[in-house]
Amino acid sequence: MPQGPQAQLVLDIQRHWLGFMLSMITPTVVVDGRPMPGRWGRNAIVLPPGRHHLHVHLPYLLPSQIGPADLTIWLQPGMSLDVEYRAPMWAYSRGALGPPPQQWNGMGITIALMAIPLGLLAFLFLLIIGSVLWA
């Protein structure tokens, strides 16, 4: 039986360069409740026209899912839809899924967690330098 015109979902799965360790995790893509193979970068998924539910996350230990994100899409016959998923910067944040460009969720807490120890090190360095100079 011949199939009618299909549609295509182009899902671009990205991670921030600071999250280089995420490259060892294979993203999980679920379309209409069915898991599909996912990979970092562009994923072309052929689907029948109509309404579809898209879910993307990164499987992990604690939490069991990093960056879960959901989106409902409508595809017309012959249509190609570009969607972007960005893994979060902080494991306990949600992922960003939608039309490109998406934001990097968890960026603020990641910067804070990096800035606090660096600020403390700078403060200790200044204390040491000050005690040497004034001794």
N, C-alpha and C positions, 0 to 999 in steps of 0.2 A: 504494500500500500504506500503510495507516494506521500511524502510529508509536505506540508505547506511551507511557506517562507518562515525561516527561523529568525531569531534575533540574537544579538551578541552582547554580553556584558564583559567589559574590559575592566578588571579589578587590579589596581596598582597597589601592592602591599609594600609599605615602606617602614623603615626604622631610622631613628636619628643616629648620626655617627657616634654619639656618646654611648648609644646602646649597642655597641659592637658585639657584645656577648649574646644578644638576641639572635644573631645570625646562625647560632647553633640550634635554634628551635625552629621546627617546621610549622608555619602558620596553619591553622585549621579553618577551612571555609565550609560553611553549611548553607546550601540553597534549598529552600522549601523542606527543611528537616533532613536532607540527605547530605552527608559529608562528601566533600570532593577534595581531590588533591590540590593543595595550595603551595605556593612558593613565593619567596621574596621577589619583588619586581612585578611585571605585568603578567596577568593571568587572563587569557581569553576563554570565556565560558559561553558555549552556544546553548541557548534556551528557547523554548517555544514562546511565542508572544503571550502577553498577559501579565498578571500580578505575581510577583515573586518576593519571598522573604529571604534576605541575605544576613548571615551572621558570620563574624570573623573574630577569632581570638587566638592567643598563643597558649598552648598547653604547658603547664608547669607543675611544681610540687606544692608550694605554699605561696600564694594562692594557687588553686588548681587551674585557673584561667587568668592570664594576663591580658588586660585591655579588651574585654568583650565589647562588641559593638554590633548593633542591629540596624537594618534599613529595609524598608519596603520599597520596591521599585516596580514600575510599569513599563513593559517593553512592547513596542509596536512591531509588526512584521517588517523584517529587513533592517531594523534599527540597530545601531551600535551605541551603547551607553558607557561612558567613562565614569568610573567610581574610584575613589581613593580611600585606602585605609592607612592610617598612621598609628603605629604602635605607640603606647604612652611612654613617656620618659620615666615615670614612677610606676612600679609594678602594681600598685593599688589604685591606679587611675583607670578610667575607661579609655578605650581606643577611640579614634575619630574616624567616622565612616560617612562618606557623602561625596558630593561633587568636588573636584579638585579646585583649589588647594584646601586641604584640611589643616587644622592647627595641631601642635604637639601638646597633647594633654600631659599634665604633671611637670611641665617645664619649671614653674615657680618653685615647687618643693625640691626639685633636683638642684636648681641653682642655690637654694638656701642650704641644702645639705652639703654642697661643695664649698660654699662661701664661709660657713661657720668654722669648719676646721682650718681653712686657709687664714681666716681672720685671727683665730687663736694663735696659729703659728707665727703670723706677722707680729702680733702683740708680744708673744714670748721673745721673739727675735729683738724687738725694740727694747724690751726690759733688759735683756742680756747686754746689748750694745750700750744702753744707758748706764748700767751698773759698771761696765768696764770703763767708760769714759769719765764717770764721776768718782771713781774709786781712787 
